[in-house]
Amino acid sequence: MKKIVQLLSFWALSFTLAQAAVDQDELDRLLAAGATELALSLLQEDVPADAESWRVQQKQKLDIYRQQQNWRAMLDEVVRASAFELPPADLQWLQTQAAIAYLGQGDGVAARDVLMSLLWAKEENNTLFRQWRELVARSYLVDGRYEDANTAALRYEQD
């Protein structure tokens, strides 16, 4: 029994040390095997030092929550991440993810509130602008407002 405890302790220590930075191959293997909770815990423990790694990690976490349709966790993660001082493009991306989560919950009004603030504060050449328009149309569909969804879809086509 003592040997098993020692082996498990050694394995846990080496696993923790090896996970100082999340290994993308290992993460992919965990996700492919359906071990999403373990993958999420690894992502939660690791805080990347550079901005690009942070973006990749946020995308991975939110993708997992989206695949699980865990909209509450997705919104919580957006709130957590938004608390940091981030460039406008990152904040806009996070707000877009919040709108997607609200749509997943069936809350078209909350999604539109987020999306309208993004659209009204539109920066020129924003790559997310068309996606926001599409999400607005979806938000009306979620609420059963088909006429408004049609109008929003026409606006999307015009952009």
N, C-alpha and C positions, 0 to 999 in steps of 0.2 A: 504494500500500500504506500509506503514511504517513497519507493522508487517512482510510482505513478504520479504522486504529488510533485516530486522533483521534476519529472519529465514535463508535466503540465505547466509547472512554474517556468521552466526553461523555455518551453514553447511559447507561453504567453509573453515572456520578456522579449524573446527574439521577434515575435510577431509585432509587438508594440514598437520596438526599435526599427524594424523593417518598414513600418507604416508611418514613419516620420513624414514622409511625403507619399501620398497615395500613388501607387503604381497603376498606371492606366490599364496594363494588360491584366493585372489581378482584378481590378474593378470590372473589366469587361467579362472575365470568367465568372465572377460572382453574379453579375447581372444575367448572364446567359444561363446560369444554373438556377436562377430564380431566387437567389439569396439577396433580395433587395434591401432588407432591413440591415444586414451586415454591411452591404455596400454603403448604405446611408450613414451607418455609424462610423465607418471609416472616413467618409467625407466630412462628417460633423467634427471629428477629432482633429482633422488636418486643417490648418489655417495657412494658406499659401502666402508667401512673402511678396510676390510680385503680382501686379494687377492682372496680367493676362491669365495666369494660373487661377487666380480668384474667379475671373469670369468663366473659365472653363468649368471650374468646380461648381459654381452657382448653376450653370446650365445643366450639369449632370444631376444635381440634387432636384432641381425643378422638373427635369425630364422624368426622373423616377417617380416623383409625386404625381405628375400628370398621367403617367402610365398606370399608376395605382388608382387613379381618380381620387386621390387624397387631397381634395381641394382646400380643406382647412389647413393642412400642413403646408401646402403650397403658399397660401396666403400668409401664414405665420413666418415662413422663410423669407418671403418678400419683405415683410415688415422688419424682420431682423436685419436683412441685408441693406435695406433702405436707411437704417440708422447710421450707417457709415457715411463719411463725406465722400461722395462719388461724383465722377464727371456726369454731366447732363445726359449723355448717351446711355450710360449704364442705368441711371435712374429711369429713363424712358423705357428701356428694355424691361426693367423690373416692374414698372407700372403696367406694361403690356402683359406681362405674366400674371399680374393681379387680375386684370380684366379677363384673361382666359380662365383663371380659377373661378371668378364670379360666374362666368358663363357655365362652367362645369357644375356649379352649385344651382344653376337655374335662376340666378339673380341678374336679369338683364338690366335692371335699373342701376345697380351698383357698378356693373361693367360699363354702362354708358357714362356714368359720372366720371369714372377714371378716363375713359376714352375721350370724352368731350374736353376734359382739361388738357389732354395731350394734343388734341386737334387744334384747340384754340391757341395753345402756346407753340404752335408749329414752327419749327425752324426750317429754313429752306433746305432742300435736298435731303430731308430726313428719310432714311431708307425704310422706316417703319410706317410711314404715312398711309400707304395703301393697305397695309395689314390692319391699321386702326379703322379705316373705312369699312373693310370687310367685317371686322369684329362688331362694329356698330350695327351693321345689317343683321348679323347673327343675334345680337342682343335683342333686337326687335322680334325676331323669330322665336327666341326663347320666351318672350313675354306674350306671344300670340298676336302681335301687332303686325299683321301681314302687309297691310298697305304701307306702313312706315318702313318695313323691311324692304319692300319693293323700291320705295323712294331712295332709301339708303344704298341699295344695290345700284341704282342708276347713278347716284353720286360717285360711287366706287368706280363705275365704268367710265365716267367722265374724267376722272383724275389721271 
